């Protein structure tokens, strides 16, 4: 089965969105448990992707 470009993009975006949500949740849980507060509305997050062996950096709203 061949994916049309729009469908491929949607799948790619869903995966990225899932990654961002997971990182955001981890950060929020960590900061709450450690009594920290985010001072900014957005943050750059870099992490090591085990599947691609590359660093990724994201900017997302907290």
HTML snippet that shows the backbone in 3Dmol.js (N, CA, C, O; Angstrom):
<script src="https://3Dmol.org/build/3Dmol-min.js"></script>
<div id="view" style="width:600px;height:400px;position:relative"></div>
<script>
const pdb = `
ATOM      1  N   UNK A   1       0.832  -1.190   0.000  1.00  0.00           N
ATOM      2  CA  UNK A   1       0.000   0.000   0.000  1.00  0.00           C
ATOM      3  C   UNK A   1       0.872   1.246   0.000  1.00  0.00           C
ATOM      4  O   UNK A   1       1.792   1.370   0.808  1.00  0.00           O
ATOM      5  N   UNK A   2       0.580   2.155  -0.899  1.00  0.00           N
ATOM      6  CA  UNK A   2       1.356   3.388  -0.991  1.00  0.00           C
ATOM      7  C   UNK A   2       0.587   4.528  -0.327  1.00  0.00           C
ATOM      8  O   UNK A   2      -0.602   4.727  -0.578  1.00  0.00           O
ATOM      9  N   UNK A   3       1.285   5.260   0.512  1.00  0.00           N
ATOM     10  CA  UNK A   3       0.638   6.372   1.194  1.00  0.00           C
ATOM     11  C   UNK A   3       0.719   7.640   0.345  1.00  0.00           C
ATOM     12  O   UNK A   3       1.760   7.944  -0.238  1.00  0.00           O
ATOM     13  N   UNK A   4      -0.362   8.355   0.287  1.00  0.00           N
ATOM     14  CA  UNK A   4      -0.307   9.641  -0.406  1.00  0.00           C
ATOM     15  C   UNK A   4       0.482  10.614   0.463  1.00  0.00           C
ATOM     16  O   UNK A   4       0.561  10.421   1.676  1.00  0.00           O
ATOM     17  N   UNK A   5       1.070  11.657  -0.130  1.00  0.00           N
ATOM     18  CA  UNK A   5       1.904  12.598   0.627  1.00  0.00           C
ATOM     19  C   UNK A   5       1.199  13.185   1.854  1.00  0.00           C
ATOM     20  O   UNK A   5       1.799  13.321   2.920  1.00  0.00           O
ATOM     21  N   UNK A   6      -0.084  13.530   1.688  1.00  0.00           N
ATOM     22  CA  UNK A   6      -0.829  14.122   2.799  1.00  0.00           C
ATOM     23  C   UNK A   6      -0.955  13.126   3.956  1.00  0.00           C
ATOM     24  O   UNK A   6      -0.798  13.488   5.122  1.00  0.00           O
ATOM     25  N   UNK A   7      -1.237  11.885   3.619  1.00  0.00           N
ATOM     26  CA  UNK A   7      -1.389  10.849   4.635  1.00  0.00           C
ATOM     27  C   UNK A   7      -0.049  10.573   5.319  1.00  0.00           C
ATOM     28  O   UNK A   7       0.007  10.393   6.536  1.00  0.00           O
ATOM     29  N   UNK A   8       1.007  10.540   4.547  1.00  0.00           N
ATOM     30  CA  UNK A   8       2.340  10.329   5.111  1.00  0.00           C
ATOM     31  C   UNK A   8       2.683  11.451   6.086  1.00  0.00           C
ATOM     32  O   UNK A   8       3.221  11.210   7.166  1.00  0.00           O
ATOM     33  N   UNK A   9       2.363  12.682   5.687  1.00  0.00           N
ATOM     34  CA  UNK A   9       2.633  13.836   6.539  1.00  0.00           C
ATOM     35  C   UNK A   9       1.844  13.740   7.835  1.00  0.00           C
ATOM     36  O   UNK A   9       2.363  14.055   8.906  1.00  0.00           O
ATOM     37  N   UNK A  10       0.572  13.300   7.739  1.00  0.00           N
ATOM     38  CA  UNK A  10      -0.283  13.192   8.918  1.00  0.00           C
ATOM     39  C   UNK A  10       0.290  12.162   9.895  1.00  0.00           C
ATOM     40  O   UNK A  10       0.301  12.392  11.104  1.00  0.00           O
ATOM     41  N   UNK A  11       0.758  11.044   9.378  1.00  0.00           N
ATOM     42  CA  UNK A  11       1.352  10.011  10.227  1.00  0.00           C
ATOM     43  C   UNK A  11       2.620  10.548  10.882  1.00  0.00           C
ATOM     44  O   UNK A  11       2.848  10.346  12.075  1.00  0.00           O
ATOM     45  N   UNK A  12       3.441  11.234  10.086  1.00  0.00           N
ATOM     46  CA  UNK A  12       4.682  11.815  10.626  1.00  0.00           C
ATOM     47  C   UNK A  12       4.350  12.800  11.732  1.00  0.00           C
ATOM     48  O   UNK A  12       4.987  12.787  12.785  1.00  0.00           O
ATOM     49  N   UNK A  13       3.364  13.650  11.507  1.00  0.00           N
ATOM     50  CA  UNK A  13       2.997  14.667  12.496  1.00  0.00           C
ATOM     51  C   UNK A  13       2.436  14.016  13.762  1.00  0.00           C
ATOM     52  O   UNK A  13       2.751  14.449  14.870  1.00  0.00           O
ATOM     53  N   UNK A  14       1.613  12.986  13.608  1.00  0.00           N
ATOM     54  CA  UNK A  14       1.051  12.282  14.767  1.00  0.00           C
ATOM     55  C   UNK A  14       2.154  11.710  15.634  1.00  0.00           C
ATOM     56  O   UNK A  14       2.079  11.776  16.861  1.00  0.00           O
ATOM     57  N   UNK A  15       3.181  11.148  15.005  1.00  0.00           N
ATOM     58  CA  UNK A  15       4.309  10.578  15.747  1.00  0.00           C
ATOM     59  C   UNK A  15       5.052  11.682  16.489  1.00  0.00           C
ATOM     60  O   UNK A  15       5.378  11.528  17.666  1.00  0.00           O
ATOM     61  N   UNK A  16       5.322  12.801  15.806  1.00  0.00           N
ATOM     62  CA  UNK A  16       6.029  13.918  16.439  1.00  0.00           C
ATOM     63  C   UNK A  16       5.216  14.490  17.599  1.00  0.00           C
ATOM     64  O   UNK A  16       5.764  14.820  18.650  1.00  0.00           O
ATOM     65  N   UNK A  17       3.927  14.599  17.398  1.00  0.00           N
ATOM     66  CA  UNK A  17       3.051  15.143  18.429  1.00  0.00           C
ATOM     67  C   UNK A  17       3.041  14.229  19.653  1.00  0.00           C
ATOM     68  O   UNK A  17       3.029  14.700  20.791  1.00  0.00           O
ATOM     69  N   UNK A  18       3.044  12.931  19.412  1.00  0.00           N
ATOM     70  CA  UNK A  18       3.078  11.971  20.512  1.00  0.00           C
ATOM     71  C   UNK A  18       4.384  12.100  21.289  1.00  0.00           C
ATOM     72  O   UNK A  18       4.389  12.031  22.518  1.00  0.00           O
ATOM     73  N   UNK A  19       5.497  12.290  20.569  1.00  0.00           N
ATOM     74  CA  UNK A  19       6.795  12.457  21.224  1.00  0.00           C
ATOM     75  C   UNK A  19       6.796  13.722  22.082  1.00  0.00           C
ATOM     76  O   UNK A  19       7.259  13.702  23.222  1.00  0.00           O
ATOM     77  N   UNK A  20       6.281  14.812  21.536  1.00  0.00           N
ATOM     78  CA  UNK A  20       6.244  16.078  22.263  1.00  0.00           C
ATOM     79  C   UNK A  20       5.384  15.979  23.513  1.00  0.00           C
ATOM     80  O   UNK A  20       5.762  16.465  24.579  1.00  0.00           O
ATOM     81  N   UNK A  21       4.230  15.350  23.375  1.00  0.00           N
ATOM     82  CA  UNK A  21       3.315  15.210  24.510  1.00  0.00           C
ATOM     83  C   UNK A  21       3.957  14.391  25.611  1.00  0.00           C
ATOM     84  O   UNK A  21       3.831  14.717  26.791  1.00  0.00           O
ATOM     85  N   UNK A  22       4.650  13.321  25.225  1.00  0.00           N
ATOM     86  CA  UNK A  22       5.313  12.462  26.202  1.00  0.00           C
ATOM     87  C   UNK A  22       6.400  13.233  26.961  1.00  0.00           C
ATOM     88  O   UNK A  22       6.498  13.143  28.185  1.00  0.00           O
ATOM     89  N   UNK A  23       7.210  13.988  26.220  1.00  0.00           N
ATOM     90  CA  UNK A  23       8.285  14.769  26.839  1.00  0.00           C
ATOM     91  C   UNK A  23       7.695  15.840  27.757  1.00  0.00           C
ATOM     92  O   UNK A  23       8.187  16.063  28.863  1.00  0.00           O
ATOM     93  N   UNK A  24       6.645  16.493  27.290  1.00  0.00           N
ATOM     94  CA  UNK A  24       5.994  17.545  28.082  1.00  0.00           C
ATOM     95  C   UNK A  24       5.452  16.959  29.392  1.00  0.00           C
ATOM     96  O   UNK A  24       5.611  17.558  30.456  1.00  0.00           O
ATOM     97  N   UNK A  25       4.819  15.794  29.310  1.00  0.00           N
ATOM     98  CA  UNK A  25       4.270  15.160  30.506  1.00  0.00           C
ATOM     99  C   UNK A  25       5.364  14.767  31.488  1.00  0.00           C
ATOM    100  O   UNK A  25       5.220  14.952  32.696  1.00  0.00           O
ATOM    101  N   UNK A  26       6.453  14.227  30.962  1.00  0.00           N
ATOM    102  CA  UNK A  26       7.583  13.843  31.818  1.00  0.00           C
ATOM    103  C   UNK A  26       8.141  15.066  32.533  1.00  0.00           C
ATOM    104  O   UNK A  26       8.403  15.031  33.735  1.00  0.00           O
ATOM    105  N   UNK A  27       8.318  16.142  31.783  1.00  0.00           N
ATOM    106  CA  UNK A  27       8.834  17.382  32.372  1.00  0.00           C
ATOM    107  C   UNK A  27       7.906  17.933  33.437  1.00  0.00           C
ATOM    108  O   UNK A  27       8.351  18.331  34.514  1.00  0.00           O
ATOM    109  N   UNK A  28       6.619  17.956  33.135  1.00  0.00           N
ATOM    110  CA  UNK A  28       5.653  18.493  34.093  1.00  0.00           C
ATOM    111  C   UNK A  28       5.625  17.650  35.356  1.00  0.00           C
ATOM    112  O   UNK A  28       5.597  18.193  36.460  1.00  0.00           O
ATOM    113  N   UNK A  29       5.632  16.337  35.211  1.00  0.00           N
ATOM    114  CA  UNK A  29       5.636  15.456  36.375  1.00  0.00           C
ATOM    115  C   UNK A  29       6.894  15.652  37.209  1.00  0.00           C
ATOM    116  O   UNK A  29       6.838  15.668  38.438  1.00  0.00           O
ATOM    117  N   UNK A  30       8.027  15.802  36.533  1.00  0.00           N
ATOM    118  CA  UNK A  30       9.295  15.979  37.243  1.00  0.00           C
ATOM    119  C   UNK A  30       9.315  17.286  38.008  1.00  0.00           C
ATOM    120  O   UNK A  30       9.725  17.331  39.168  1.00  0.00           O
ATOM    121  N   UNK A  31       8.869  18.353  37.352  1.00  0.00           N
ATOM    122  CA  UNK A  31       8.913  19.661  38.006  1.00  0.00           C
ATOM    123  C   UNK A  31       7.936  19.731  39.170  1.00  0.00           C
ATOM    124  O   UNK A  31       8.232  20.347  40.194  1.00  0.00           O
ATOM    125  N   UNK A  32       6.778  19.108  39.022  1.00  0.00           N
ATOM    126  CA  UNK A  32       5.804  19.110  40.118  1.00  0.00           C
ATOM    127  C   UNK A  32       6.353  18.329  41.306  1.00  0.00           C
ATOM    128  O   UNK A  32       6.246  18.765  42.452  1.00  0.00           O
ATOM    129  N   UNK A  33       6.936  17.180  41.023  1.00  0.00           N
ATOM    130  CA  UNK A  33       7.451  16.350  42.113  1.00  0.00           C
ATOM    131  C   UNK A  33       8.668  16.969  42.786  1.00  0.00           C
ATOM    132  O   UNK A  33       8.975  16.647  43.934  1.00  0.00           O
ATOM    133  N   UNK A  34       9.360  17.855  42.081  1.00  0.00           N
ATOM    134  CA  UNK A  34      10.539  18.499  42.654  1.00  0.00           C
ATOM    135  C   UNK A  34      10.295  19.958  43.041  1.00  0.00           C
ATOM    136  O   UNK A  34      11.228  20.710  43.324  1.00  0.00           O
ATOM    137  N   UNK A  35       9.005  20.337  43.045  1.00  0.00           N
ATOM    138  CA  UNK A  35       8.607  21.696  43.435  1.00  0.00           C
ATOM    139  C   UNK A  35       9.265  22.782  42.591  1.00  0.00           C
ATOM    140  O   UNK A  35       9.630  23.844  43.095  1.00  0.00           O
ATOM    141  N   UNK A  36       9.407  22.503  41.314  1.00  0.00           N
ATOM    142  CA  UNK A  36       9.943  23.507  40.401  1.00  0.00           C
ATOM    143  C   UNK A  36       8.783  24.131  39.642  1.00  0.00           C
ATOM    144  O   UNK A  36       7.693  23.563  39.562  1.00  0.00           O
ATOM    145  N   UNK A  37       9.031  25.287  39.099  1.00  0.00           N
ATOM    146  CA  UNK A  37       8.029  25.918  38.239  1.00  0.00           C
ATOM    147  C   UNK A  37       8.727  26.404  36.977  1.00  0.00           C
ATOM    148  O   UNK A  37       9.858  26.887  37.020  1.00  0.00           O
ATOM    149  N   UNK A  38       8.038  26.266  35.865  1.00  0.00           N
ATOM    150  CA  UNK A  38       8.597  26.798  34.630  1.00  0.00           C
ATOM    151  C   UNK A  38       8.419  28.305  34.623  1.00  0.00           C
ATOM    152  O   UNK A  38       7.331  28.816  34.886  1.00  0.00           O
ATOM    153  N   UNK A  39       9.479  28.997  34.325  1.00  0.00           N
ATOM    154  CA  UNK A  39       9.420  30.452  34.306  1.00  0.00           C
ATOM    155  C   UNK A  39       9.079  30.984  32.914  1.00  0.00           C
ATOM    156  O   UNK A  39       8.762  32.162  32.750  1.00  0.00           O
ATOM    157  N   UNK A  40       9.147  30.114  31.928  1.00  0.00           N
ATOM    158  CA  UNK A  40       8.882  30.532  30.559  1.00  0.00           C
ATOM    159  C   UNK A  40       7.726  29.719  29.989  1.00  0.00           C
ATOM    160  O   UNK A  40       7.436  28.613  30.444  1.00  0.00           O
ATOM    161  N   UNK A  41       7.079  30.292  28.989  1.00  0.00           N
ATOM    162  CA  UNK A  41       5.954  29.594  28.379  1.00  0.00           C
ATOM    163  C   UNK A  41       6.391  28.531  27.378  1.00  0.00           C
ATOM    164  O   UNK A  41       5.606  27.658  27.007  1.00  0.00           O
ATOM    165  N   UNK A  42       7.628  28.605  26.949  1.00  0.00           N
ATOM    166  CA  UNK A  42       8.107  27.610  25.995  1.00  0.00           C
ATOM    167  C   UNK A  42       9.501  27.151  26.393  1.00  0.00           C
ATOM    168  O   UNK A  42      10.192  27.824  27.157  1.00  0.00           O
ATOM    169  N   UNK A  43       9.900  26.018  25.876  1.00  0.00           N
ATOM    170  CA  UNK A  43      11.208  25.470  26.221  1.00  0.00           C
ATOM    171  C   UNK A  43      11.748  24.645  25.067  1.00  0.00           C
ATOM    172  O   UNK A  43      10.997  23.986  24.346  1.00  0.00           O
ATOM    173  N   UNK A  44      13.063  24.693  24.906  1.00  0.00           N
ATOM    174  CA  UNK A  44      13.706  23.820  23.930  1.00  0.00           C
ATOM    175  C   UNK A  44      14.070  22.511  24.629  1.00  0.00           C
ATOM    176  O   UNK A  44      14.650  22.506  25.715  1.00  0.00           O
ATOM    177  N   UNK A  45      13.725  21.440  24.000  1.00  0.00           N
ATOM    178  CA  UNK A  45      14.021  20.136  24.580  1.00  0.00           C
ATOM    179  C   UNK A  45      14.855  19.333  23.581  1.00  0.00           C
ATOM    180  O   UNK A  45      14.461  19.158  22.428  1.00  0.00           O
ATOM    181  N   UNK A  46      15.991  18.856  24.030  1.00  0.00           N
ATOM    182  CA  UNK A  46      16.809  17.984  23.185  1.00  0.00           C
ATOM    183  C   UNK A  46      16.851  16.601  23.822  1.00  0.00           C
ATOM    184  O   UNK A  46      16.976  16.470  25.039  1.00  0.00           O
ATOM    185  N   UNK A  47      16.751  15.608  23.015  1.00  0.00           N
ATOM    186  CA  UNK A  47      16.858  14.264  23.562  1.00  0.00           C
ATOM    187  C   UNK A  47      17.445  13.318  22.522  1.00  0.00           C
ATOM    188  O   UNK A  47      17.403  13.576  21.319  1.00  0.00           O
ATOM    189  N   UNK A  48      17.982  12.232  23.016  1.00  0.00           N
ATOM    190  CA  UNK A  48      18.614  11.245  22.167  1.00  0.00           C
ATOM    191  C   UNK A  48      17.584  10.230  21.718  1.00  0.00           C
ATOM    192  O   UNK A  48      16.939   9.572  22.534  1.00  0.00           O
ATOM    193  N   UNK A  49      17.441  10.112  20.411  1.00  0.00           N
ATOM    194  CA  UNK A  49      16.492   9.158  19.868  1.00  0.00           C
ATOM    195  C   UNK A  49      17.208   7.828  19.643  1.00  0.00           C
ATOM    196  O   UNK A  49      18.137   7.745  18.840  1.00  0.00           O
ATOM    197  N   UNK A  50      16.774   6.796  20.354  1.00  0.00           N
ATOM    198  CA  UNK A  50      17.446   5.499  20.289  1.00  0.00           C
ATOM    199  C   UNK A  50      17.279   4.824  18.928  1.00  0.00           C
ATOM    200  O   UNK A  50      18.124   4.030  18.514  1.00  0.00           O
ATOM    201  N   UNK A  51      16.185   5.143  18.239  1.00  0.00           N
ATOM    202  CA  UNK A  51      15.946   4.468  16.965  1.00  0.00           C
ATOM    203  C   UNK A  51      16.744   5.077  15.818  1.00  0.00           C
ATOM    204  O   UNK A  51      17.155   4.364  14.903  1.00  0.00           O
ATOM    205  N   UNK A  52      16.966   6.389  15.859  1.00  0.00           N
ATOM    206  CA  UNK A  52      17.692   7.020  14.759  1.00  0.00           C
ATOM    207  C   UNK A  52      19.112   7.417  15.146  1.00  0.00           C
ATOM    208  O   UNK A  52      19.911   7.811  14.297  1.00  0.00           O
ATOM    209  N   UNK A  53      19.417   7.307  16.450  1.00  0.00           N
ATOM    210  CA  UNK A  53      20.744   7.672  16.966  1.00  0.00           C
ATOM    211  C   UNK A  53      21.096   9.117  16.637  1.00  0.00           C
ATOM    212  O   UNK A  53      22.232   9.427  16.278  1.00  0.00           O
ATOM    213  N   UNK A  54      20.109   9.992  16.764  1.00  0.00           N
ATOM    214  CA  UNK A  54      20.341  11.407  16.497  1.00  0.00           C
ATOM    215  C   UNK A  54      19.723  12.240  17.614  1.00  0.00           C
ATOM    216  O   UNK A  54      18.746  11.842  18.248  1.00  0.00           O
ATOM    217  N   UNK A  55      20.318  13.397  17.831  1.00  0.00           N
ATOM    218  CA  UNK A  55      19.724  14.333  18.781  1.00  0.00           C
ATOM    219  C   UNK A  55      18.590  15.071  18.091  1.00  0.00           C
ATOM    220  O   UNK A  55      18.674  15.388  16.904  1.00  0.00           O
ATOM    221  N   UNK A  56      17.535  15.340  18.839  1.00  0.00           N
ATOM    222  CA  UNK A  56      16.435  16.131  18.309  1.00  0.00           C
ATOM    223  C   UNK A  56      16.192  17.279  19.274  1.00  0.00           C
ATOM    224  O   UNK A  56      16.333  17.135  20.488  1.00  0.00           O
ATOM    225  N   UNK A  57      15.831  18.404  18.718  1.00  0.00           N
ATOM    226  CA  UNK A  57      15.500  19.562  19.545  1.00  0.00           C
ATOM    227  C   UNK A  57      14.111  20.050  19.159  1.00  0.00           C
ATOM    228  O   UNK A  57      13.805  20.252  17.984  1.00  0.00           O
ATOM    229  N   UNK A  58      13.292  20.229  20.165  1.00  0.00           N
ATOM    230  CA  UNK A  58      11.934  20.694  19.924  1.00  0.00           C
ATOM    231  C   UNK A  58      11.669  21.977  20.683  1.00  0.00           C
ATOM    232  O   UNK A  58      12.254  22.221  21.738  1.00  0.00           O
ATOM    233  N   UNK A  59      10.791  22.788  20.143  1.00  0.00           N
ATOM    234  CA  UNK A  59      10.289  23.955  20.851  1.00  0.00           C
ATOM    235  C   UNK A  59       8.794  23.717  21.025  1.00  0.00           C
ATOM    236  O   UNK A  59       8.083  23.508  20.043  1.00  0.00           O
ATOM    237  N   UNK A  60       8.316  23.747  22.253  1.00  0.00           N
ATOM    238  CA  UNK A  60       6.881  23.553  22.446  1.00  0.00           C
ATOM    239  C   UNK A  60       6.383  24.408  23.599  1.00  0.00           C
ATOM    240  O   UNK A  60       7.156  24.858  24.446  1.00  0.00           O
ATOM    241  N   UNK A  61       5.103  24.616  23.610  1.00  0.00           N
ATOM    242  CA  UNK A  61       4.474  25.426  24.652  1.00  0.00           C
ATOM    243  C   UNK A  61       4.212  24.574  25.873  1.00  0.00           C
ATOM    244  O   UNK A  61       3.765  23.433  25.756  1.00  0.00           O
ATOM    245  N   UNK A  62       4.485  25.113  27.027  1.00  0.00           N
ATOM    246  CA  UNK A  62       4.256  24.373  28.276  1.00  0.00           C
ATOM    247  C   UNK A  62       2.923  24.782  28.892  1.00  0.00           C
ATOM    248  O   UNK A  62       2.549  24.271  29.948  1.00  0.00           O
TER     249      UNK A  62
END
`;
const viewer = $3Dmol.createViewer("view");
viewer.addModel(pdb, "pdb");
viewer.setStyle({}, {cartoon: {color: "spectrum"}});
viewer.zoomTo();
viewer.render();
</script>
